[in-house]
Amino acid sequence: MLAAFCVFSPWVALAQNSPADFGSDATRLKTGLFAYQDRNQDDGSVVGSSRIVIRRLGNESEYEFSNLATFTSGFLGFHSQRWTTVASKRFQPKSAALSFLNGSEVAPIFDIIYQAGKATGFVVSRSSNEAAKKSYVNDPIPADTVDQRIDWAAVIANDLEVGRHFEFNVYDPKGGISHVQADVGALIDVHVPAGDFVSYAIDYRIHKANGIEHFRVFASKESPRFMVREEFSNGVVTDLVRIENAAPSN
């Protein structure tokens, strides 16, 4: 069962006594469609692309984040993935779903509802030499937890100030709860295909059961904010290619 994947660490125990508001506010984010290109940091080769849409829902207190990502190299027979997350403007999660795609084939990986301090739903485990296995989720969620699909959004939507440190948790149905520590660095000029942007360089670390994952995200100084670049711990760099018109509300 999936419960075996959950991580209960001292970080989580501390987080349960922390206030839910850790400083992030989605109203600071620009809505619309954001196209990105993924490249290998070592040789500059293109390894994928993504189209992220951020939109405020009709009730104006919730936001929907979605992404269609395409890979140049297939993964378990699939060449793209699609995820959608709904969260409050303070990033309290409401729902999350992820699927792998290959042409018209859609393979659900998980579908989660966050409610009453729990994440419930299902997750499908896939590997190259085993049949897909479906498990059910019923995990407790601390108050200051963000769905892991949008950790980057919670980081750039924080109260950014050079030298600021902040912390929160993220949840993934396979990895459970992980603690995040973020530090806001200096303002720098960042050149991407979409143009040149003065940006905050923010380093954040996700403490997972098998080690610490390091990321650096660049958030535009201009407001409302958007992600200009992200550097991943596996050597992939995501650069902003273009921004399209603001997404309409429901």
N, C-alpha and C positions, 0 to 999 in steps of 0.2 A: 504493500500500500504506500501511497505517496507520503504519508506521515513520517516515514523513515527518512525522507529527504530533508525534513525541516531542521533548521539550525537554532538551537536555544542556547545562547551564549550570555555572558555577563552583560554584553552591550544591550541585549534585548530586555533583560531585567531592569536595567537603568532606564531604558526608553519608555517602559510602561508607566514610570512615575514622572515623565517629562510632559510638558504642555504640548498639545497637538500642533500649535502654531509655531513653526520653526523659522518663520520669516519669509517664506515663498508665497507669491501671489500671482496667479495667472493673468490678472488684469494688466500686469506689466509687459505681457508678451504681445507681439504683433500677430494678428491672425492672417490666414491666407495659405497659399501653397508655396512650399519651399523645396526647390530641386537641388540635390547634392550629388557630387561625384566622389566615389571612394577610390583611393589610390594607395599603392604600396609606398611607404615612406622611404624605403631603401633605393628603389630604382624608378619610382614615379609611374609605374605601370597602373593602368586602370583595372580595378578588381570588382567594381560594382557601381550602382547608382541607387538613389532613393528619392521618393517624393513624399514629403511630410506635409500633412494638412492639419492646421490648428484652427478650430472654430468654436465660437461661443454658442451654446445651445439656446433654445428659445426661452428657457426659464432664467437665463442670464446669470445663474449661479453655478453652472456646470460648463465644463469645456470638454470637447472631444479632440483627441489626438489620434491621427492615423498615419500609417506609413506603408508604402508599397516599395519593397527593396528587391533589386535584381542583382544576381551574382554572375560574374563572367565564368566562374567554374561552378559546376553543379554540386549540390550537397544532398547526399542520400537520394539522388535521382531527381531533385527539384532544382529549379533555377530562379525562384523568387519566393518571397514571403510577404505576408500582409498581416499587420496587427492593428488593433484599435483599442484605445483606452479612454474611458470617461472618468473624470475626476472633478471635484469641487474646485472653486477658484483658489482654495488653500491647499489643493493637491490631495485631499482625502479621496482615496480611490473608490470608484463605484462599480466598474466592470473592466474586464480586459479579455481579449481573444486574439489568438494567433493561429495562422494556417500557413502551410507550405503550398506552393503552386507550381504546376508544370503544364502549360497550355490550359486546357479546360479542366484538368484534374485539380481538385482542391482537397487537401489533407489536413483536417483540423489537428492542431497540436494541443491547445487548451482553450477553455472557455470558463471564465471565473466571474463570480459575483461577489462583491464586497458588501457585507451588511452585518450590523449588530456585532461589530468587533471580530468578524470572521471572514475568511475567504472560502467559498464553497464552489464546487464545479468539478470539472474533469481535466485530466492531462493525459496525453498519449505519448508513450516513450517509443522512439524509433531508432533502429540501428541497421547497419548494412547487412548483418547476418542473422537477424532475428525478426520475427513477426511483430507488428505493432501491438503494444500492450496499453490498454486503457485503465487508468486508476482514478479514484475519486478523491477529492480534496475537501478537507474540513479543518482549516488551520486558524488558530487565534492570531489576530493582527494588532500590534501596538498602535496607539493613537497617532503617532507621528510617522506613519508608514506611507510610502509612495509606491505605486506600481512600478516595477523595474523598467518597463518600456520607456518611461518618461523621467528617469533620474536626471538626465541632461536638462530637461525643461524646468524641473524643480530647482536645479542649480542656477540657471541663468535668470530665473524669476525671483531669486532671493533679493534681499536688501543689499545690493552690491556696493561695497566700499573697500578700497584698497586696504589690505590687512585684515579684513573681516574673516572670522572662522565660524562655521555653523555645522550642525550635524542633524541627521535624520536616519530613518531606516528605509530599506526597499524590500519588496516581496516579489519572489518568483515562485511559481507553483512547483518547480523542480528543485530549487535551491533553498526555499524557505526564506526566513528573515535574515538580512545582512545589514550591518551598520555602515553608514556613509559619513565621512569627514571631509569637509571642503574648506579650501583657503583661497581667498580672492587675492590675486597678484596685481601687478602693475597694469596700467593702460598702455597698449602697444598698437602699432599700425599693422594690420593684417591684410595681405593681398590674396584674394581668391578670384575665381573666374567672374563672380558677380560684381567685383570692384574692390576698392580699398576702404577699409573700415577701422576706425579707432575702436578697440575692443578690450574688455577686461579678460585677462588670462586667469582662469580658475582651475586649480588642481583639486581633484577629488579622488578619494580612495574608497573602494568597497571591500569591506572585511568579510570574506567568504570562508566557508569551512575549509577549503583547500588552499587558501592563501589570499593575499591582498591584490586586487586588480586596480591599476592606476590609470587615470584618465585626465586629459586636459581639454577643457572646453573654452572657446572664445565667444563671449557675448558682446553684442554691439553696445557701444556707449549710448548711441542714439536711442530714443524712446518713441514708441514701444519697442522692446528689445526682440532680437532674433539671434539664432545660433549662426555664427559666421564660419566656424571650423570646430572639429573635434578630433583629438588625437587619441587613439585607442592603445591599450597595452600590448596588442598583438602586432603593432607596427602599421596599422591602417590609419589613414588620414581622410577625413570627410570634409570637403570644401563646398561652400555655397556657390551654386551656379546661377540661380536666378530666383526672384520672388515674383509671384503672380498676385493678382488682385485679392483683397481680403475676402475670406470665405463668408458667405451669407449665413445668418442665423436661421434656425428652423422657425 
